[in-house]
Each structure stands twice: as C-alpha cells, then as structure tokens.
C-alpha cells in the first residue's frame, strides 16, 4: 500500500496593512478566518495559522485563534519585524527583512512574539514563518534558542534579493531538511535542531532543474528588456507555479502537484495570506469576486486532488514528524552565489 502524501495548508495570519507600517494597524481580516476554517475542515484539512504580534495582542483576535486551535488547527508565529517590539531599528525598507537585523534584535523580537502568541492561545508555538520570507542564519539560531522545532519560510526557485535585500532560495531543497544556523539557509545541516518544511513551488513541467536553467537564461540581464520569461509563461511553454490559490487556479495547482510528486517530493504545502480573505486588502483579492475565486480554487484543488492521490491532512508540526525520516530531495543545481 502506498504511503499517504502529507498535505499542509498554512496561512500567514496578519494585519490588514499589506505595506509595512507601525501606525494605524488594523486586523479586521481575522474575522474572516472562521469561514476559511469551516471550508478547510469540511475538506478534511487542519490548517496552520502563522500569527503576527499585532494580531495576537488583540483579545478578540486571540479569542478567534483559540477557537481555531480548539478545532484542531495549529497556531504558529509569524514575525513582521517592522511592528514587533522592540522597535529599536530605523523604519526603512531593508529592515522589513528579519535577516537584515542585528542578531540580538532578531532574538529580542522573536522572544517577544513567542511570549505574546503563547499568552494568546495558552500554548507555546513551535512552528514559524518569517514575514516576507526573510529568513537568515541568525534567524535560525534565534528560532532554535526560542524552542521552535519547524520553520516554513523557504520558497524554492524564488529569489527575494531585489525586494529590500531579501534572501534567495534558488537552489534550496524542495523537501524537508534540517537547519542549525551554521550558514546559508539553502544548505541542509543533517544534525540541525530546526526542521525546514518548504512551501511548494516549482514549474509546470519536469524535470525542474532543466526548466530552472531555461528560466535563468531567459531572465539574464541582456535579455530582461525583452521580457522573455513572461512571454514563455503566457504561451504556456514554461511557468513557475506556487501552490497558492491566491496566485493560481486549481488547474495550475494540480499541475504543480503532479510535477512535485513526479520529482519525488514527499509533501505538498499550500499557502496563502489572511488578508486575501477580505476584499481590497491584498493584491490577490481586489474585490469580493476575487475572494470568492480564492475559495473556489481552494475547494476545487483539494476535491480534485483527493480523487487521484492518497493524502494525509496534517498541520505543519505533524508533517515534520512524518517527513523527518525522509531524505530531502534537492535540486541538482548548486545555490547561486
């Protein structure tokens, strides 16, 4: 009998403000989480909600998180450095990436966030995702020190370097691997105390390594003015897909899932933002129709996937227990310098 494939669904559970800000922060989108959770539980999914400080400090929002947790969801931590105390750093774009802050400040913010989430739900969080995916070696060391067991900040094939000096995850493994804070977060450390479970990203065709090389050629500096990568995507020659109902249709997500399975990746990880559940808060749901499209894509994806694939619906921490014995599937290409 074939082993059931773990399916993880995680939600960045955050403030309404899509652009980083310290003043005028609101979290009204949290009122939409019960509807999402009802849909997910109806599909068999038990989600993981990565929660920011600004959400956790509001008692009514914390009460919503407790209800979700009581229903079987996992509550993790999600660090937005720009409005998580202590606010000792200048409010400038590069400081929105956790990895760009001094190590001591990263640790101080993480300690504050962890305590706040613990007070909100009555349980110490063990799962983490960096805001804007801004994970670095100092971040890993801080996570281990604060008792975290699993991180999910890595987006394989994607570089955030042009976005406020973020990290590059080009060359990162596609499957779970260990980190210890010893260096490049794309490179597994077999004895590391933290398990990294990447989000599911890839291409519309296999083998991924070949199509990643093609994309790099199309995006080379001399060819950028021609927008060849975008043209290739529109023509259906090759598309980079994320397993997210915000950005892609159920059909695209199923295509990626089949490719990931063909590549030997032992999990599927769907991800989205809570802001996309309320019209006009994120670029993915500019209006009510956009929100409904997201819900339909999520439902259709799971309903169609379960017809062809044996799935284990798990939270992130549960997935970690299943995936630790599995050898990470790494991309053949070495990390870009």
N, C-alpha and C positions, 0 to 999 in steps of 0.2 A: 504494500500500500504506500502510495506516495505521501510525503510529508506535507502537511498544510502550510501554505505560504503566509507568513505574518503580514497583515495589513495594518498599518498605523495611519491614523489621521490626527494631525496636530494643528492647533490654531494659535496664532500669535494674538493673545488676548490683551488688548492695549487701548490707549486713549483714542479719542475721536480725531485728534490732530495728526494728519498724515505727515506734515512737515514738522521737524523737531522744534519744540518750543517749551519754555519754562512757565510762562504766564498764560492765563486763560485756558487752562487744560480742562477738558470735559471727557466723560466716559459713557455717554448715553448709549453707545452701541452695545454695551454689556447687557442691556435689556433685551437684545435680540438673541442672546445665547440659548435661552431655554427652547426657542423654536428650532434652532440648529440642532441642539442635543436631542430633541424629540425625533427629528428626522434621522439622525445618526443611529440612535438606539433602535429605531424601527428597522433599520437596515442591518442591525447586529453590531454596529460599531460602538466602541467605547473610546472616546477621544482623549487626547492630552491637550490641556489648555495652558500654554505658556503665558504667565501673568506678569504684568508690569507693576512697578511700585505705585504708580498713580491710580491703577485700578484697585490694588489691594488695600490702600489706605481709606477707601470709601466704604463705610459699613454696609450700605445697601448692595454695593457691588460684591463685597466679600460674602454677603449672605447668598447671592446668586452662585458664587463659586462653591460654597459649601453644599448647596443643593445639587450642583452638578457632580461634586465629589461623592456625595451620598448615593447618587445614581450609578456610580461605577466609573466615572471619569477620573483621570489623573490631573492634578494641578501641579504644574511646574513653574519655573521662574523665567522671566524674560527681561533682560536688562536694557533699558533705554538710558544710557549714561547722562544724557542732557538734562533729565529732570528727576534723577535718582540721587538723593543725598549720599555723601556730602558733595555740594556743588562748588568744589574748590578750583575747578578748571575754567578757563575762558569759554564763553559760549560761541564757539567757532565751528565751522563745518567738520573739520577733521576730527574734532573731539566727539563727534557723534558715533565714531567707531571705537568700541571698547578697547581694541588692541592698541590704539594710539595713545592711550592714557598711561601715566606712570603706574608701575606695578602696584605700588602701595595704594593708589587711589582706586584702581580696579578692585582690589581686595576689599577696601572700605565700602565701596558701593555695593559689592556683591553681598557682603555681610549684612548691610542694612536691608537690602532687598530680601534676602533669605529670611531674616527675622520677621520682616513685615508680612511676607506670604505665610510664614508659619503661624503668626498670630491671627491671620485672616481665616485660615482653614483648619487650624488646630493640629497641623501635621507638618513636619519639616519636608520641604520639597527636595527631590532627589534628581529631577530632570531639568535641563536648562537649554535655552537658546539665546544667543546674543542678538540684541537689536541690530538691524541692518546687517546681520550675519558677521559682525565684526570680531570674530574670534582670533586670538593670537596665543603664543606660548605662555605669556604672563597670565592670560585669562584662564588657560588650562590649569596652571598651578594654583590660581585662586579658587577655581572650582573644586579641585581636589582638597584643598585646605578647608573649604566650607562644607565638605561632606557630600558633594554631588557625585553621582555614580554614572550618569549618562548625559551627554551633550548631543544636540542636534542643530548645529549651526552651519554645517558644511553643505554646499551646493556644488556637486561635481560638475566639471566642464565650464563653470562660470567664474569669471574674474570680476571683482568689485573694485579693482585698483583705480579706475577712473572716477569712482564715486567717493570723493573725500578720503582718498588713500586707504580704501578698504582692502581686505585680503583677496588673494587669488586662490581659487580652489581647483584650478586646472591641473589635472594630474592626481587629484585626490582619489582614494578608493571609492568604489560605488557601494560596497557593503560595509558592515560594521567592523570597526578596528579600534585598537587601544591607543590612548594618548597619555603621556606623562608630563608634558610641559617642557620637554627637552629641546624642542626646536620647531621646525616647520610643521604646522598642524596637518599638512597633507601626507606626512610620512608616519606610518604606524610605528608604535613603540610597544612591542609584544608584552612587556611587563608593566605597562602604564596602568594607573589606577582608574582612569576615566575611559568609558566606552563611548566612542563616537558612532552615532547611527545617522548617516547622511540622509538628507531629503532626496527624493527620487527625481533625477534629471537625466536627460540623455538625448538621443537622436531618433528620428523616425525610421532609421534603417540601421542594420548591423552589418559588419562589426563597428562598434562605436569608435574604436581607435582610428579607423580609416576615415570616418566622416569628421572626426575632430580635426584630423590633419587637413582635410579639404577645407573645413571652415577657417582654420588658421591661415591657409593660403589666400582665401577669399577676403579675409579681413586684414591682410598685410598692408602696411602703411601706404605703399604706392597705389594699391587698388581701392582704398577706402572711398575716394570720391565717386567711384562707380557703383557703390552700394551692392556689390555682387552677392554678399551673403543674404541680404534682404530679398533680392531678386530670386535667388535659388530657393529660398523659403516659400515665397509666393507661388512659384512654379511647381512646388512640391518635390523638387529634386532632393533636398535635404532640409529638415527643420529640426532645430533644437527645441525640445519639449520639456516642460516641467509638469510634474504630477500635481497640478493645481487647477481646480475648477474656476478659479479667478481668471486665469490666463488662457485656458484651453478647453475645448469641447470634450464631451465624454468620449467621442470617437478618437480624438488625438490622445487622450489619456489611456485608452485601451491599446492604441498602437504602441505607445511608450511602454506600457506594462508588458506586452508581449515581447518587445525587444529586450527589456530588462531580464525577463525570465530566460530568454534565449541566450543572454550573456552570462547567465548563471548567478545573477544577483539574488540572494536568498530572502529579500523582503521588498515590500512596496510601501512607500511613505508619501502620503498625500498631505499637502499643507496649504493653508490659507490664513487670511487676516480677519480678525473680528470686525474691523472697520468696514469690510466689504459686505457686511450683513445689513447695513443701513445706507440708503441711497445718498450719494453725494459726498461720502466721507473718504473714499479711496478711488483711484483712477479706474479700478476694475468694476465698480458698480456706480456709475454716474447718475443712475436713476432707478426707479422701482423695477423697471423691466430688467435692468442689469442684475439686481438682487435675485429676482425670480429665475433668471437664466442660470445663475450660480447654483441655486438649489436644485434645479432640474439636472444640471450637469453632474452634480454630486450623486444624486439618487440614481440616475441612469448609469453612471460609471460602475457603481457597486452592484447594482442589479444585474448588469450585463456581465461583469467580471465573474461573479459568483456562479454563473451558469457554466463556465468553462474551466474554472480554477478552484481548487480546494483551498479555502482561506481560513486563517486563524485571526480573528479580530482581537487585537491586543493594544494596550496602552504602550507608551514608549518604554517604561521600565520593564514591563512584562516582555516586550520584544527583546530587550537587552539580555534577559535570562535565556531566551531561545537562541539568540544569534551569537552569543559569546563563543560557543564551541566551533562556529563555522568560520573557516578561513576566509579572510577578506578577499574579495575579487577586485584586483587592482587594474587600473588602466595600464596598458603597455607603455605608453609614453611617460617619460620622466617629467616631474614637475618643472614648469617653466621657471627660469631664474628670476 
